[in-house]
Amino acid sequence: MIGVFNIQENLKAQLQKGHELCDLSVDENIDSIFIDWVPQSDKKFVRQAEIIEKYVRKKIPTVIFDRFLSMTYKEYIWLKRFNVFFFEPAVNNRIGFTYVPQWTEPINDFWDSEYRKEQKERQIDLFYTGNLDNKIKSFEKYYKEYASLNPDKTIIYQGTFKKQYDDYNIKSLMNWNGFENVNLLDIKYTILLGSSTEYRIGYLPDNFFTYMQHGILPLLPFENRFFHGMFGNSTVENEKDIDFIINEKFGNVRYIMIECIYYNIDNYFPEFKINHVIDKIKHYLKL
């Protein structure tokens, strides 16, 4: 039996097709473990620590996927003493970690062709949510420059930033609609900002597949060179590139570009497919 903690539903559904799974929100008798690692700031961290203490110390075969690269060196060194295998979604980062990117199901499993026939106009042209620590340079290069030169576009950010950008035509979600949460079906585009380190090691934000599944086209900053082939014409280098894409003349071009990203995954980037991570887990846990 495989004990799982903080596992994504799509991975759980695929993994349990051939194996019995057990949710480690409670203690159970298990033979191996898969953990989607949570940082110390997450409320699930306490339970994660309990699992480490109860099971991993007993050298039960364990795979840890460090989704947010949040595992500390001290934690890694301690866990390395046991029967633990480490995955991370960064192409060229830490020694001792195997590269396993975020995964997606085949587009036909979730893609609604009706997106192309949307009658309702999406209200938000360009959206950003997330921590801007170490990303201010990219945020100002892409969002600030584009917003400043396109006052007719609606550019929204979600969250609390240390700097205010209202004077540059970038509005907070709260000030724009009075709510803290956004409906993803209101958004057309987002830009996959990263820090200079994330660009260098080849790391993508964990939510970009969620965006595409809701008809939002993610634009890849030119600095993230590892994935130009996957994103193709959705790669941007400056505000002119953003303007060219956002001002496309035909409403369904955004959806075609999303489908092109999935075509590139199918043909050139199979490591992003969900069956790839399933195979990796089975290999390391000797299933």
CYANA upper distance limits for C-alpha pairs under 8 A (distance plus 0.5 A):
  1 MET  CA     19 HIS  CA      7.54
  1 MET  CA     20 GLU  CA      5.71
  1 MET  CA     21 LEU  CA      6.25
  1 MET  CA     22 CYS  CA      7.36
  1 MET  CA     29 ASN  CA      8.25
  1 MET  CA     30 ILE  CA      5.53
  1 MET  CA     31 ASP  CA      5.79
  1 MET  CA     32 SER  CA      7.21
  2 ILE  CA     19 HIS  CA      7.85
  2 ILE  CA     20 GLU  CA      6.83
  2 ILE  CA     21 LEU  CA      5.36
  2 ILE  CA     22 CYS  CA      6.54
  2 ILE  CA     30 ILE  CA      6.36
  2 ILE  CA     31 ASP  CA      6.43
  2 ILE  CA     32 SER  CA      5.39
  2 ILE  CA     33 ILE  CA      5.92
  2 ILE  CA     34 PHE  CA      7.72
  3 GLY  CA     21 LEU  CA      6.40
  3 GLY  CA     22 CYS  CA      5.22
  3 GLY  CA     23 ASP  CA      6.40
  3 GLY  CA     24 LEU  CA      6.27
  3 GLY  CA     28 GLU  CA      8.37
  3 GLY  CA     30 ILE  CA      6.29
  3 GLY  CA     31 ASP  CA      7.94
  3 GLY  CA     32 SER  CA      6.55
  3 GLY  CA     33 ILE  CA      5.09
  3 GLY  CA     34 PHE  CA      6.84
  4 VAL  CA     21 LEU  CA      7.33
  4 VAL  CA     22 CYS  CA      6.56
  4 VAL  CA     23 ASP  CA      5.73
  4 VAL  CA     24 LEU  CA      6.22
  4 VAL  CA     33 ILE  CA      6.20
  4 VAL  CA     34 PHE  CA      5.35
  4 VAL  CA     35 ILE  CA      6.39
  5 PHE  CA     23 ASP  CA      6.68
  5 PHE  CA     24 LEU  CA      5.97
  5 PHE  CA     25 SER  CA      7.45
  5 PHE  CA     33 ILE  CA      8.47
  5 PHE  CA     34 PHE  CA      6.97
  5 PHE  CA     35 ILE  CA      5.40
  5 PHE  CA     36 ASP  CA      6.91
  5 PHE  CA     48 GLN  CA      8.13
  6 ASN  CA     35 ILE  CA      6.87
  6 ASN  CA     36 ASP  CA      5.88
  6 ASN  CA     37 TRP  CA      7.95
  6 ASN  CA     38 VAL  CA      8.48
  7 ILE  CA     11 LEU  CA      7.42
  7 ILE  CA     12 LYS  CA      6.88
  7 ILE  CA     34 PHE  CA      8.23
  7 ILE  CA     35 ILE  CA      7.30
  7 ILE  CA     36 ASP  CA      6.26
  8 GLN  CA     12 LYS  CA      6.65
  9 GLU  CA     13 ALA  CA      6.56
 10 ASN  CA     14 GLN  CA      6.95
 10 ASN  CA    105 GLU  CA      8.16
 11 LEU  CA     15 LEU  CA      6.51
 11 LEU  CA    274 ILE  CA      7.45
 11 LEU  CA    278 ILE  CA      8.13
 12 LYS  CA     16 GLN  CA      6.52
 13 ALA  CA     17 LYS  CA      7.23
 14 GLN  CA    275 ASN  CA      8.47
 14 GLN  CA    278 ILE  CA      8.13
 15 LEU  CA     19 HIS  CA      6.85
 15 LEU  CA     21 LEU  CA      8.46
 15 LEU  CA    278 ILE  CA      7.02
 16 GLN  CA     20 GLU  CA      6.20
 16 GLN  CA     21 LEU  CA      6.51
 22 CYS  CA     28 GLU  CA      7.83
 22 CYS  CA     30 ILE  CA      8.15
 24 LEU  CA     28 GLU  CA      7.46
 24 LEU  CA     51 ILE  CA      8.04
 25 SER  CA     47 ARG  CA      7.76
 31 ASP  CA     60 ILE  CA      7.02
 31 ASP  CA     61 PRO  CA      7.87
 32 SER  CA     60 ILE  CA      6.15
 32 SER  CA     61 PRO  CA      5.43
 32 SER  CA     62 THR  CA      6.28
 32 SER  CA    285 LEU  CA      7.22
 33 ILE  CA     60 ILE  CA      7.79
 33 ILE  CA     61 PRO  CA      6.85
 33 ILE  CA     62 THR  CA      5.06
 33 ILE  CA     63 VAL  CA      6.69
 34 PHE  CA     62 THR  CA      6.38
 34 PHE  CA     63 VAL  CA      5.38
 34 PHE  CA     64 ILE  CA      6.48
 34 PHE  CA     65 PHE  CA      8.29
 34 PHE  CA    281 ILE  CA      8.36
 35 ILE  CA     62 THR  CA      8.16
 35 ILE  CA     63 VAL  CA      6.82
 35 ILE  CA     64 ILE  CA      5.31
 35 ILE  CA     65 PHE  CA      6.70
 36 ASP  CA     64 ILE  CA      6.51
 36 ASP  CA     65 PHE  CA      5.39
 36 ASP  CA     66 ASP  CA      6.83
 36 ASP  CA     67 ARG  CA      7.19
 37 TRP  CA     48 GLN  CA      8.45
 37 TRP  CA     64 ILE  CA      6.76
 37 TRP  CA     65 PHE  CA      6.30
 37 TRP  CA     66 ASP  CA      5.51
 37 TRP  CA     67 ARG  CA      6.97
 37 TRP  CA     68 PHE  CA      8.45
 37 TRP  CA     71 MET  CA      8.20
 38 VAL  CA     42 ASP  CA      6.64
 38 VAL  CA     44 LYS  CA      7.39
 38 VAL  CA     45 PHE  CA      6.52
 38 VAL  CA     48 GLN  CA      8.20
 38 VAL  CA     66 ASP  CA      8.07
 38 VAL  CA     67 ARG  CA      8.37
 38 VAL  CA     68 PHE  CA      8.30
 38 VAL  CA     70 SER  CA      7.98
 39 PRO  CA     45 PHE  CA      7.00
 39 PRO  CA     68 PHE  CA      8.32
 39 PRO  CA     70 SER  CA      6.06
 39 PRO  CA     71 MET  CA      7.36
 40 GLN  CA     45 PHE  CA      6.04
 41 SER  CA     45 PHE  CA      7.81
 44 LYS  CA     48 GLN  CA      6.79
 45 PHE  CA     49 ALA  CA      6.68
 46 VAL  CA     50 GLU  CA      6.89
 47 ARG  CA     51 ILE  CA      6.79
 48 GLN  CA     52 ILE  CA      6.82
 49 ALA  CA     53 GLU  CA      6.70
 50 GLU  CA     54 LYS  CA      6.54
 51 ILE  CA     55 TYR  CA      6.18
 51 ILE  CA     56 VAL  CA      7.46
 52 ILE  CA     56 VAL  CA      5.26
 52 ILE  CA     57 ARG  CA      6.90
 53 GLU  CA     57 ARG  CA      6.21
 54 LYS  CA     58 LYS  CA      7.76
 55 TYR  CA     59 LYS  CA      7.59
 55 TYR  CA     60 ILE  CA      6.69
 56 VAL  CA     60 ILE  CA      6.02
 56 VAL  CA     61 PRO  CA      8.05
 56 VAL  CA     62 THR  CA      7.43
 56 VAL  CA     79 LEU  CA      8.47
 56 VAL  CA     82 PHE  CA      7.28
 56 VAL  CA     83 ASN  CA      7.85
 56 VAL  CA     84 VAL  CA      8.13
 57 ARG  CA     82 PHE  CA      6.95
 58 LYS  CA     82 PHE  CA      8.24
 59 LYS  CA     82 PHE  CA      5.63
 59 LYS  CA     83 ASN  CA      5.40
 59 LYS  CA     84 VAL  CA      8.19
 60 ILE  CA     83 ASN  CA      6.76
 61 PRO  CA     83 ASN  CA      5.60
 61 PRO  CA     84 VAL  CA      6.54
 61 PRO  CA     85 PHE  CA      8.47
 61 PRO  CA    285 LEU  CA      6.48
 62 THR  CA     83 ASN  CA      6.74
 62 THR  CA     84 VAL  CA      5.18
 62 THR  CA     85 PHE  CA      6.64
 62 THR  CA    285 LEU  CA      7.46
 63 VAL  CA     84 VAL  CA      6.31
 63 VAL  CA     85 PHE  CA      5.28
 63 VAL  CA     86 PHE  CA      6.49
 63 VAL  CA     87 PHE  CA      7.81
 63 VAL  CA    281 ILE  CA      7.39
 63 VAL  CA    284 TYR  CA      7.76
 63 VAL  CA    285 LEU  CA      7.79
 64 ILE  CA     84 VAL  CA      7.71
 64 ILE  CA     85 PHE  CA      6.75
 64 ILE  CA     86 PHE  CA      5.59
 64 ILE  CA     87 PHE  CA      6.50
 65 PHE  CA     86 PHE  CA      6.71
 65 PHE  CA     87 PHE  CA      5.10
 65 PHE  CA     88 GLU  CA      6.22
 66 ASP  CA     70 SER  CA      7.15
 66 ASP  CA     71 MET  CA      7.12
 66 ASP  CA     86 PHE  CA      7.88
 66 ASP  CA     87 PHE  CA      6.62
 66 ASP  CA     88 GLU  CA      5.58
 66 ASP  CA     89 PRO  CA      7.95
 67 ARG  CA     88 GLU  CA      6.63
 67 ARG  CA     89 PRO  CA      6.80
 67 ARG  CA    102 GLN  CA      8.28
 67 ARG  CA    206 ASP  CA      7.74
 68 PHE  CA    206 ASP  CA      8.13
 69 LEU  CA     88 GLU  CA      7.27
 69 LEU  CA     89 PRO  CA      8.37
 71 MET  CA     75 GLU  CA      6.78
 71 MET  CA     76 TYR  CA      7.15
 72 THR  CA     76 TYR  CA      6.72
 73 TYR  CA     77 ILE  CA      6.62
 74 LYS  CA     78 TRP  CA      6.77
 75 GLU  CA     79 LEU  CA      6.63
 76 TYR  CA     80 LYS  CA      6.42
 77 ILE  CA     81 ARG  CA      7.55
 79 LEU  CA     84 VAL  CA      7.07
 80 LYS  CA     84 VAL  CA      6.66
 80 LYS  CA     85 PHE  CA      8.49
 85 PHE  CA     97 PHE  CA      8.06
 85 PHE  CA    284 TYR  CA      7.52
 86 PHE  CA     96 GLY  CA      7.37
 86 PHE  CA     97 PHE  CA      5.33
 86 PHE  CA     98 THR  CA      6.66
 87 PHE  CA     97 PHE  CA      5.68
 87 PHE  CA     98 THR  CA      5.20
 87 PHE  CA     99 TYR  CA      6.35
 87 PHE  CA    100 VAL  CA      6.28
 88 GLU  CA     97 PHE  CA      6.62
 88 GLU  CA     98 THR  CA      6.68
 88 GLU  CA     99 TYR  CA      5.80
 88 GLU  CA    100 VAL  CA      6.11
 88 GLU  CA    101 PRO  CA      7.37
 89 PRO  CA     99 TYR  CA      6.15
 89 PRO  CA    100 VAL  CA      5.57
 89 PRO  CA    101 PRO  CA      4.53
 89 PRO  CA    102 GLN  CA      6.75
 89 PRO  CA    203 TYR  CA      6.76
 89 PRO  CA    204 LEU  CA      8.14
 90 ALA  CA     99 TYR  CA      6.49
 90 ALA  CA    100 VAL  CA      7.98
 90 ALA  CA    101 PRO  CA      7.30
 90 ALA  CA    201 ILE  CA      6.40
 90 ALA  CA    202 GLY  CA      5.70
 90 ALA  CA    203 TYR  CA      5.15
 90 ALA  CA    204 LEU  CA      8.20
 91 VAL  CA     99 TYR  CA      6.26
 91 VAL  CA    201 ILE  CA      6.35
 91 VAL  CA    202 GLY  CA      5.52
 91 VAL  CA    203 TYR  CA      7.36
 91 VAL  CA    226 PHE  CA      8.36
 92 ASN  CA     99 TYR  CA      8.29
 92 ASN  CA    201 ILE  CA      5.33
 92 ASN  CA    202 GLY  CA      7.01
 93 ASN  CA     97 PHE  CA      8.48
 93 ASN  CA    201 ILE  CA      5.97
100 VAL  CA    271 GLU  CA      7.62
100 VAL  CA    272 PHE  CA      8.38
100 VAL  CA    277 VAL  CA      7.21
101 PRO  CA    271 GLU  CA      7.41
101 PRO  CA    272 PHE  CA      6.43
102 GLN  CA    206 ASP  CA      7.01
102 GLN  CA    272 PHE  CA      6.75
103 TRP  CA    271 GLU  CA      8.27
103 TRP  CA    272 PHE  CA      5.19
103 TRP  CA    273 LYS  CA      5.76
103 TRP  CA    274 ILE  CA      5.43
103 TRP  CA    277 VAL  CA      7.73
104 THR  CA    209 PHE  CA      7.31
104 THR  CA    272 PHE  CA      6.69
104 THR  CA    273 LYS  CA      5.71
104 THR  CA    274 ILE  CA      5.76
105 GLU  CA    109 ASP  CA      7.14
105 GLU  CA    110 PHE  CA      8.43
105 GLU  CA    273 LYS  CA      6.69
105 GLU  CA    274 ILE  CA      6.14
106 PRO  CA    110 PHE  CA      8.15
106 PRO  CA    262 TYR  CA      8.46
106 PRO  CA    273 LYS  CA      7.88
107 ILE  CA    111 TRP  CA      5.92
107 ILE  CA    259 GLU  CA      8.34
107 ILE  CA    262 TYR  CA      7.27
110 PHE  CA    213 GLN  CA      7.58
111 TRP  CA    213 GLN  CA      7.10
113 SER  CA    117 LYS  CA      8.31
114 GLU  CA    118 GLU  CA      7.09
115 TYR  CA    215 GLY  CA      7.33
115 TYR  CA    255 TYR  CA      7.87
116 ARG  CA    251 GLY  CA      8.15
116 ARG  CA    252 ASN  CA      5.73
116 ARG  CA    255 TYR  CA      7.06
117 LYS  CA    252 ASN  CA      8.27
121 GLU  CA    186 ASP  CA      8.44
122 ARG  CA    185 LEU  CA      7.33
122 ARG  CA    186 ASP  CA      5.03
122 ARG  CA    187 ILE  CA      6.26
122 ARG  CA    188 LYS  CA      6.90
123 GLN  CA    154 THR  CA      7.73
123 GLN  CA    186 ASP  CA      5.82
123 GLN  CA    187 ILE  CA      6.97
123 GLN  CA    188 LYS  CA      8.40
124 ILE  CA    153 LYS  CA      8.41
124 ILE  CA    154 THR  CA      5.77
124 ILE  CA    155 ILE  CA      6.85
124 ILE  CA    156 ILE  CA      7.43
124 ILE  CA    186 ASP  CA      6.32
124 ILE  CA    187 ILE  CA      5.22
124 ILE  CA    188 LYS  CA      6.68
124 ILE  CA    189 TYR  CA      8.41
125 ASP  CA    153 LYS  CA      6.64
125 ASP  CA    154 THR  CA      5.76
125 ASP  CA    155 ILE  CA      6.50
125 ASP  CA    187 ILE  CA      6.69
125 ASP  CA    188 LYS  CA      5.71
125 ASP  CA    189 TYR  CA      6.47
125 ASP  CA    246 ILE  CA      7.99
126 LEU  CA    153 LYS  CA      8.47
126 LEU  CA    154 THR  CA      7.10
126 LEU  CA    155 ILE  CA      5.30
126 LEU  CA    156 ILE  CA      6.95
126 LEU  CA    187 ILE  CA      7.35
126 LEU  CA    188 LYS  CA      6.86
126 LEU  CA    189 TYR  CA      5.33
126 LEU  CA    190 THR  CA      5.87
126 LEU  CA    191 ILE  CA      8.39
127 PHE  CA    155 ILE  CA      6.33
127 PHE  CA    156 ILE  CA      5.44
127 PHE  CA    157 TYR  CA      6.21
127 PHE  CA    158 GLN  CA      8.45
127 PHE  CA    187 ILE  CA      7.24
127 PHE  CA    188 LYS  CA      8.40
127 PHE  CA    189 TYR  CA      6.83
127 PHE  CA    190 THR  CA      5.51
127 PHE  CA    191 ILE  CA      8.15
128 TYR  CA    156 ILE  CA      6.96
128 TYR  CA    157 TYR  CA      5.17
128 TYR  CA    158 GLN  CA      6.81
128 TYR  CA    190 THR  CA      6.58
128 TYR  CA    191 ILE  CA      7.64
129 THR  CA    157 TYR  CA      6.12
129 THR  CA    158 GLN  CA      5.24
129 THR  CA    159 GLY  CA      6.98
130 GLY  CA    158 GLN  CA      7.76
130 GLY  CA    159 GLY  CA      7.48
131 ASN  CA    159 GLY  CA      8.45
132 LEU  CA    136 ILE  CA      6.42
132 LEU  CA    139 PHE  CA      8.30
132 LEU  CA    161 PHE  CA      7.70
133 ASP  CA    195 SER  CA      8.39
134 ASN  CA    194 GLY  CA      8.43
134 ASN  CA    195 SER  CA      5.71
134 ASN  CA    196 SER  CA      8.02
135 LYS  CA    139 PHE  CA      6.59
135 LYS  CA    193 LEU  CA      7.38
135 LYS  CA    194 GLY  CA      6.30
135 LYS  CA    195 SER  CA      5.21
135 LYS  CA    196 SER  CA      8.09
136 ILE  CA    140 GLU  CA      6.54
137 LYS  CA    141 LYS  CA      6.66
138 SER  CA    142 TYR  CA      6.56
138 SER  CA    143 TYR  CA      8.48
138 SER  CA    193 LEU  CA      6.92
138 SER  CA    194 GLY  CA      7.70
138 SER  CA    195 SER  CA      7.94
139 PHE  CA    143 TYR  CA      5.85
139 PHE  CA    144 LYS  CA      7.09
139 PHE  CA    193 LEU  CA      7.39
140 GLU  CA    144 LYS  CA      4.98
140 GLU  CA    145 GLU  CA      6.84
141 LYS  CA    145 GLU  CA      6.23
141 LYS  CA    238 ASN  CA      7.69
141 LYS  CA    239 GLU  CA      8.29
142 TYR  CA    146 TYR  CA      6.59
142 TYR  CA    191 ILE  CA      8.48
142 TYR  CA    238 ASN  CA      6.77
142 TYR  CA    239 GLU  CA      6.46
143 TYR  CA    147 ALA  CA      6.39
143 TYR  CA    155 ILE  CA      8.47
143 TYR  CA    170 ILE  CA      8.47
143 TYR  CA    239 GLU  CA      8.45
144 LYS  CA    148 SER  CA      6.46
144 LYS  CA    165 TYR  CA      8.14
144 LYS  CA    168 TYR  CA      6.90
144 LYS  CA    170 ILE  CA      7.84
145 GLU  CA    149 LEU  CA      6.97
145 GLU  CA    239 GLU  CA      6.66
146 TYR  CA    150 ASN  CA      6.65
146 TYR  CA    239 GLU  CA      5.43
146 TYR  CA    240 LYS  CA      8.33
146 TYR  CA    242 ILE  CA      7.80
146 TYR  CA    243 ASP  CA      7.82
147 ALA  CA    151 PRO  CA      6.86
147 ALA  CA    153 LYS  CA      7.74
147 ALA  CA    155 ILE  CA      7.14
147 ALA  CA    168 TYR  CA      6.65
147 ALA  CA    169 ASN  CA      5.97
147 ALA  CA    170 ILE  CA      6.89
148 SER  CA    168 TYR  CA      5.50
148 SER  CA    169 ASN  CA      6.58
151 PRO  CA    169 ASN  CA      6.65
154 THR  CA    169 ASN  CA      8.22
154 THR  CA    170 ILE  CA      8.10
155 ILE  CA    169 ASN  CA      7.36
155 ILE  CA    170 ILE  CA      5.63
155 ILE  CA    171 LYS  CA      6.86
156 ILE  CA    170 ILE  CA      6.20
156 ILE  CA    171 LYS  CA      5.47
156 ILE  CA    172 SER  CA      6.11
156 ILE  CA    173 LEU  CA      6.35
156 ILE  CA    176 TRP  CA      8.23
157 TYR  CA    170 ILE  CA      7.56
157 TYR  CA    171 LYS  CA      6.81
157 TYR  CA    172 SER  CA      5.48
157 TYR  CA    173 LEU  CA      6.29
158 GLN  CA    172 SER  CA      6.35
158 GLN  CA    173 LEU  CA      5.70
158 GLN  CA    174 MET  CA      8.11
158 GLN  CA    180 GLU  CA      7.87
158 GLN  CA    181 ASN  CA      8.36
159 GLY  CA    172 SER  CA      7.79
159 GLY  CA    173 LEU  CA      8.13
159 GLY  CA    180 GLU  CA      8.45
165 TYR  CA    169 ASN  CA      7.46
165 TYR  CA    170 ILE  CA      5.90
165 TYR  CA    171 LYS  CA      7.48
166 ASP  CA    170 ILE  CA      5.57
166 ASP  CA    171 LYS  CA      5.88
166 ASP  CA    172 SER  CA      8.27
171 LYS  CA    175 ASN  CA      7.14
171 LYS  CA    176 TRP  CA      6.76
172 SER  CA    176 TRP  CA      6.61
173 LEU  CA    177 ASN  CA      6.61
173 LEU  CA    178 GLY  CA      7.54
173 LEU  CA    179 PHE  CA      7.23
173 LEU  CA    180 GLU  CA      6.96
173 LEU  CA    181 ASN  CA      8.19
173 LEU  CA    182 VAL  CA      7.97
174 MET  CA    178 GLY  CA      4.93
174 MET  CA    179 PHE  CA      5.52
174 MET  CA    180 GLU  CA      6.00
182 VAL  CA    186 ASP  CA      8.13
183 ASN  CA    187 ILE  CA      8.08
184 LEU  CA    211 TYR  CA      7.93
184 LEU  CA    214 HIS  CA      6.92
184 LEU  CA    216 ILE  CA      8.20
185 LEU  CA    214 HIS  CA      6.77
185 LEU  CA    215 GLY  CA      7.75
185 LEU  CA    216 ILE  CA      8.37
187 ILE  CA    216 ILE  CA      6.71
188 LYS  CA    215 GLY  CA      7.72
188 LYS  CA    216 ILE  CA      5.50
188 LYS  CA    217 LEU  CA      6.97
188 LYS  CA    254 ARG  CA      8.43
189 TYR  CA    216 ILE  CA      5.79
189 TYR  CA    217 LEU  CA      5.40
189 TYR  CA    218 PRO  CA      6.36
189 TYR  CA    219 LEU  CA      7.78
189 TYR  CA    246 ILE  CA      8.25
190 THR  CA    216 ILE  CA      7.62
190 THR  CA    217 LEU  CA      6.98
190 THR  CA    218 PRO  CA      5.41
190 THR  CA    219 LEU  CA      6.64
191 ILE  CA    218 PRO  CA      5.92
191 ILE  CA    219 LEU  CA      5.09
191 ILE  CA    220 LEU  CA      6.58
191 ILE  CA    221 PRO  CA      7.55
192 LEU  CA    204 LEU  CA      7.57
192 LEU  CA    205 PRO  CA      7.01
192 LEU  CA    208 PHE  CA      7.98
192 LEU  CA    218 PRO  CA      6.81
192 LEU  CA    219 LEU  CA      6.57
192 LEU  CA    220 LEU  CA      5.98
192 LEU  CA    221 PRO  CA      7.11
193 LEU  CA    205 PRO  CA      8.28
193 LEU  CA    220 LEU  CA      8.12
193 LEU  CA    221 PRO  CA      7.17
194 GLY  CA    198 GLU  CA      6.01
194 GLY  CA    199 TYR  CA      6.64
194 GLY  CA    203 TYR  CA      8.32
194 GLY  CA    204 LEU  CA      7.97
194 GLY  CA    205 PRO  CA      8.10
195 SER  CA    199 TYR  CA      6.78
196 SER  CA    200 ARG  CA      6.70
197 THR  CA    201 ILE  CA      6.72
198 GLU  CA    202 GLY  CA      6.37
198 GLU  CA    203 TYR  CA      5.56
198 GLU  CA    204 LEU  CA      8.01
198 GLU  CA    224 ASN  CA      8.29
199 TYR  CA    203 TYR  CA      6.88
199 TYR  CA    223 GLU  CA      6.41
199 TYR  CA    224 ASN  CA      4.96
199 TYR  CA    225 ARG  CA      7.72
200 ARG  CA    224 ASN  CA      7.46
202 GLY  CA    224 ASN  CA      6.86
202 GLY  CA    225 ARG  CA      7.94
202 GLY  CA    226 PHE  CA      6.16
202 GLY  CA    227 PHE  CA      8.21
203 TYR  CA    224 ASN  CA      8.45
204 LEU  CA    208 PHE  CA      8.20
207 ASN  CA    211 TYR  CA      7.03
208 PHE  CA    212 MET  CA      6.98
208 PHE  CA    218 PRO  CA      7.14
209 PHE  CA    213 GLN  CA      6.65
210 THR  CA    214 HIS  CA      7.01
211 TYR  CA    215 GLY  CA      7.12
211 TYR  CA    216 ILE  CA      5.51
211 TYR  CA    217 LEU  CA      7.45
211 TYR  CA    218 PRO  CA      7.54
212 MET  CA    216 ILE  CA      5.40
212 MET  CA    217 LEU  CA      6.31
212 MET  CA    218 PRO  CA      7.54
212 MET  CA    258 ILE  CA      6.95
215 GLY  CA    254 ARG  CA      8.33
215 GLY  CA    255 TYR  CA      6.94
215 GLY  CA    258 ILE  CA      8.13
216 ILE  CA    254 ARG  CA      8.21
216 ILE  CA    258 ILE  CA      8.44
217 LEU  CA    234 SER  CA      8.50
217 LEU  CA    254 ARG  CA      6.68
217 LEU  CA    255 TYR  CA      7.90
217 LEU  CA    257 MET  CA      7.83
217 LEU  CA    258 ILE  CA      6.50
218 PRO  CA    234 SER  CA      7.82
219 LEU  CA    231 PHE  CA      8.19
219 LEU  CA    234 SER  CA      5.60
219 LEU  CA    235 THR  CA      6.17
219 LEU  CA    236 VAL  CA      7.00
220 LEU  CA    224 ASN  CA      7.60
220 LEU  CA    228 HIS  CA      8.17
220 LEU  CA    231 PHE  CA      7.25
220 LEU  CA    234 SER  CA      6.72
220 LEU  CA    235 THR  CA      5.05
220 LEU  CA    236 VAL  CA      6.50
221 PRO  CA    235 THR  CA      6.44
221 PRO  CA    236 VAL  CA      5.77
221 PRO  CA    237 GLU  CA      6.55
222 PHE  CA    228 HIS  CA      8.02
222 PHE  CA    235 THR  CA      6.46
222 PHE  CA    236 VAL  CA      6.00
222 PHE  CA    237 GLU  CA      5.39
223 GLU  CA    237 GLU  CA      8.26
224 ASN  CA    228 HIS  CA      7.95
227 PHE  CA    231 PHE  CA      6.87
228 HIS  CA    232 GLY  CA      6.10
228 HIS  CA    235 THR  CA      6.92
229 GLY  CA    264 ASN  CA      8.02
230 MET  CA    261 ILE  CA      6.34
230 MET  CA    264 ASN  CA      5.89
230 MET  CA    265 ILE  CA      6.95
230 MET  CA    268 TYR  CA      8.04
230 MET  CA    269 PHE  CA      7.54
231 PHE  CA    235 THR  CA      6.44
231 PHE  CA    260 CYS  CA      8.42
231 PHE  CA    261 ILE  CA      5.99
231 PHE  CA    264 ASN  CA      8.24
232 GLY  CA    261 ILE  CA      7.90
233 ASN  CA    257 MET  CA      8.21
234 SER  CA    245 ILE  CA      8.36
234 SER  CA    257 MET  CA      7.66
236 VAL  CA    241 ASP  CA      5.79
236 VAL  CA    242 ILE  CA      6.73
237 GLU  CA    241 ASP  CA      6.84
238 ASN  CA    242 ILE  CA      7.21
239 GLU  CA    243 ASP  CA      6.53
240 LYS  CA    244 PHE  CA      6.63
241 ASP  CA    245 ILE  CA      6.98
242 ILE  CA    246 ILE  CA      6.58
243 ASP  CA    247 ASN  CA      6.27
244 PHE  CA    248 GLU  CA      6.90
248 GLU  CA    253 VAL  CA      7.64
252 ASN  CA    256 ILE  CA      6.92
253 VAL  CA    257 MET  CA      6.68
254 ARG  CA    258 ILE  CA      6.93
255 TYR  CA    259 GLU  CA      6.77
256 ILE  CA    260 CYS  CA      6.68
257 MET  CA    261 ILE  CA      6.95
258 ILE  CA    262 TYR  CA      7.12
259 GLU  CA    263 TYR  CA      6.64
260 CYS  CA    264 ASN  CA      6.70
261 ILE  CA    265 ILE  CA      6.83
262 TYR  CA    266 ASP  CA      6.67
263 TYR  CA    267 ASN  CA      6.77
264 ASN  CA    268 TYR  CA      5.91
264 ASN  CA    269 PHE  CA      6.98
265 ILE  CA    269 PHE  CA      4.80
265 ILE  CA    270 PRO  CA      6.16
265 ILE  CA    272 PHE  CA      7.21
265 ILE  CA    273 LYS  CA      8.04
266 ASP  CA    270 PRO  CA      6.33
266 ASP  CA    273 LYS  CA      8.31
270 PRO  CA    276 HIS  CA      7.68
271 GLU  CA    276 HIS  CA      6.12
271 GLU  CA    277 VAL  CA      8.12
272 PHE  CA    276 HIS  CA      7.49
273 LYS  CA    277 VAL  CA      7.85
274 ILE  CA    278 ILE  CA      6.95
275 ASN  CA    279 ASP  CA      6.63
276 HIS  CA    280 LYS  CA      6.79
277 VAL  CA    281 ILE  CA      6.61
278 ILE  CA    282 LYS  CA      6.70
279 ASP  CA    283 HIS  CA      6.55
280 LYS  CA    284 TYR  CA      6.77
281 ILE  CA    285 LEU  CA      6.48
282 LYS  CA    286 LYS  CA      6.10
282 LYS  CA    287 LEU  CA      5.33
283 HIS  CA    287 LEU  CA      7.10
